[in-house]
């Protein structure tokens, strides 16, 4: 990871990032995408059940079909964006599809139409998240001396800020405007997010077809380690999704807490996540991205162990502080880590990172539900700890294999 001069104070480092070309506009786009997701996401299941009167099975089919389509479409668009001379059309396509999808949901009352919207428009709109960060990485890479991983992490903190305020704004909009108005507001956020993108000058992706470019890429990201890294992040994404789903139930049904306590704890985590992310951006010196990722996964095991042991609010507050530290690393630097492993292929790398979270989430619902049904809610957090420990073991094995290979190559004959 790049280091800054010791004479550069943290405030100046942050200011330098926000002075990068198009950084404010990209931050505005990221903020609006985050607002759109946080406005509609928490209330989409309520719309399906309360307005369309879907059964749990029908809702599960919709969510699974949308998730699978999102992975397939995002991957295809990512490969296309890395080949095009300009990444902006793919991002604009995703934003337009998302806006049309939520506008369609505002007037939809038929389940087959909802399925069609989810599998096409909403699935295409899901590509906006990885595409905006791949565009940002490509833009920031054009500025000499800029550490792109820190700049991307700064943008990721803006996305976290959207999730601090978005659910509350969504609840207010739902109370005043009903589901139709909420979805139109979401569509408007995605449409506005496209405006700064139109002002950005094209930044052609780095060529990867020449021998000079392909050889370093192969050395930086051999096929086998990348597959294992992907597995580690799928396990992490699965445990994160399971924990996020079961946390409110642990607080209210096991510990006897209230919905207000759940809101406070979730908001506290999101709020603490932002300064922690900015601290990573402003730090003058940091370990390698890979080492930080491994430390964060180990810390996540501690988070789930504490949740399993929690008996009241004080320890729950501690667990959310630990979770904020984990997300500050893995939500920002995790994306940068995949981009480091796939140099010159920012679209595919960012989408691969995003898809690990999607795939993990696809498995999380069934597994966590079955575990809670058989062994209780607390047992889910033990399973989350085991999955995260497995992710850490995979990352540790990758590092050791690289060290062993390097020693064999450097050993005298």
Residue pairs with C-beta under 8 A, 6 or more apart in sequence:
1 147
1 149
1 286
1 287
1 288
1 289
2 147
2 149
2 150
3 284
3 285
3 286
4 13
4 147
4 284
5 284
6 284
8 16
8 284
10 279
10 282
10 283
10 284
11 282
13 150
13 281
13 282
13 284
14 154
14 278
14 281
14 282
17 23
17 146
17 150
17 151
17 154
17 281
18 24
18 27
18 154
20 139
20 140
20 143
20 146
20 151
21 139
21 142
21 143
22 139
22 196
22 199
22 200
22 201
23 140
23 151
23 155
24 196
25 196
25 197
25 199
25 200
26 132
26 135
26 136
26 139
26 155
26 196
26 200
27 155
27 158
28 193
28 196
29 132
29 193
29 194
29 196
29 197
30 132
30 133
30 136
30 155
30 156
30 158
30 159
30 162
31 158
31 159
31 161
31 162
32 162
32 189
32 190
32 192
32 193
33 95
33 128
33 129
33 132
33 159
33 162
33 189
33 190
33 193
34 158
34 159
34 160
34 161
34 162
34 163
34 166
35 162
35 165
35 166
35 169
35 189
36 98
36 102
36 186
36 187
36 189
36 190
36 193
37 129
37 162
37 163
37 166
38 162
38 163
38 165
38 166
38 167
38 170
39 166
39 167
39 169
39 170
39 173
39 182
39 185
39 186
39 189
40 102
40 170
40 182
40 183
40 186
42 167
42 170
43 170
43 171
43 174
43 179
43 182
45 59
45 63
46 179
47 105
47 179
47 183
48 54
48 58
48 59
48 62
48 114
49 59
51 109
51 179
52 108
52 109
52 110
52 111
52 114
54 62
54 111
58 111
60 365
61 115
62 111
62 114
62 115
62 118
63 365
64 362
65 115
65 118
65 119
66 118
66 119
66 122
66 123
66 126
67 358
67 361
67 362
68 362
69 118
69 119
69 120
69 123
70 122
70 123
70 126
70 127
70 358
71 355
71 358
71 359
72 123
73 123
73 124
73 126
73 127
74 123
74 126
74 127
74 130
74 351
74 354
74 355
74 358
75 348
75 351
75 352
75 355
77 90
77 93
77 94
77 124
77 127
77 131
77 347
77 351
78 127
78 130
78 131
78 134
78 347
78 348
78 350
78 351
78 352
79 347
79 348
80 90
80 347
81 87
81 90
81 91
81 131
81 134
81 205
81 347
82 205
82 208
82 344
82 345
82 346
82 347
82 348
83 205
84 90
84 205
85 202
85 204
85 205
86 202
86 203
86 204
87 131
87 134
87 135
87 138
87 202
87 203
87 205
87 347
88 135
88 197
88 198
88 200
88 202
90 127
90 131
90 347
91 128
91 131
91 132
91 135
91 194
91 197
92 194
92 197
92 198
93 124
94 124
94 125
94 126
94 127
94 128
94 131
95 125
95 128
95 190
95 191
95 193
95 194
95 197
96 190
96 191
96 194
97 120
97 121
97 122
97 124
97 125
98 121
98 122
98 124
98 125
98 126
98 128
98 187
98 190
99 125
99 187
99 188
99 190
99 191
100 121
100 187
101 117
101 118
101 120
101 121
101 122
101 124
101 125
101 187
102 122
102 125
102 183
102 184
102 186
102 187
102 190
103 183
103 184
103 187
104 113
104 117
104 121
105 114
105 117
105 179
105 183
106 179
106 180
106 181
106 183
106 184
106 187
107 180
108 114
108 117
125 190
126 354
126 358
127 351
128 190
128 193
129 354
130 347
130 350
130 351
130 353
130 354
131 347
131 350
131 351
132 197
133 152
133 155
133 156
133 335
133 350
134 339
134 346
134 347
134 349
134 350
134 351
135 197
135 200
135 203
135 346
136 151
136 152
136 155
137 148
137 151
137 152
137 339
137 346
137 350
138 203
138 205
138 206
138 346
139 200
139 203
140 146
140 148
140 151
140 152
141 148
141 206
141 346
142 203
148 336
148 339
149 289
149 333
149 336
149 337
149 339
149 340
150 280
150 281
151 281
152 332
152 335
152 336
152 339
153 277
153 280
153 281
153 332
153 333
153 336
154 277
154 278
154 281
156 277
156 331
156 332
156 335
157 273
157 274
157 277
157 278
157 281
157 332
160 270
160 273
160 274
160 277
160 327
160 331
161 274
163 270
164 267
164 270
164 271
164 274
170 182
173 181
173 182
173 185
174 181
174 182
177 184
177 185
205 344
205 345
205 346
205 347
206 213
206 343
206 344
207 213
207 344
208 214
208 217
208 344
208 345
213 344
216 343
217 342
217 343
217 344
217 345
220 340
220 341
220 342
220 343
221 341
221 342
221 343
225 341
225 398
225 401
225 402
226 341
226 342
228 394
228 397
228 398
229 337
229 338
229 341
229 394
229 395
229 398
230 352
230 356
231 391
231 394
232 297
232 390
232 391
232 392
232 394
232 395
232 398
233 334
233 353
233 356
233 357
233 360
233 391
234 356
234 359
234 360
235 360
235 387
235 388
235 390
235 391
235 394
236 297
236 300
236 330
236 356
236 360
236 387
236 388
236 391
237 356
237 357
237 358
237 359
237 360
237 361
237 364
238 360
238 361
238 363
238 364
238 367
238 387
239 300
239 304
239 360
239 364
239 383
239 384
239 385
239 387
239 388
239 391
240 300
240 357
240 360
241 357
241 360
241 361
241 364
241 365
241 368
242 364
242 367
242 368
242 380
242 383
242 384
242 387
243 303
243 304
243 307
243 380
243 381
243 384
245 364
245 365
245 368
246 368
246 372
246 377
246 380
246 381
247 262
247 265
247 266
247 307
248 259
248 262
249 372
249 377
250 307
250 310
250 377
250 378
250 381
251 257
251 261
251 262
251 265
251 316
252 258
252 259
252 262
253 377
254 376
254 377
254 378
255 310
255 311
255 312
255 316
257 313
261 313
261 316
265 316
265 317
265 320
266 320
268 317
268 320
268 321
268 324
269 320
269 321
269 323
269 324
269 327
270 324
272 320
272 321
272 324
273 324
273 327
273 328
273 331
276 324
276 325
276 328
277 328
277 331
277 332
279 328
280 286
280 328
280 329
280 332
280 333
286 292
287 295
289 333
289 336
289 337
289 340
290 337
290 395
290 399
292 329
292 333
293 329
293 330
293 333
293 334
293 337
293 395
294 392
294 395
294 396
294 399
295 329
296 325
296 326
296 329
296 330
297 326
297 330
297 388
297 391
297 392
297 395
298 392
299 322
299 325
299 326
300 322
300 323
300 326
300 330
300 388
301 385
301 388
301 389
301 392
302 322
303 319
303 322
303 323
303 326
304 381
304 382
304 384
304 385
304 388
305 381
305 385
306 315
306 318
306 319
306 322
307 316
307 319
307 381
308 378
308 381
308 382
308 385
309 315
310 316
310 319
334 353
335 350
335 353
335 354
337 353
338 349
338 350
338 352
338 353
339 346
339 349
339 350
341 349
342 348
342 349
342 352
367 383
368 380
368 383
371 379
371 380
371 383
372 379
372 380
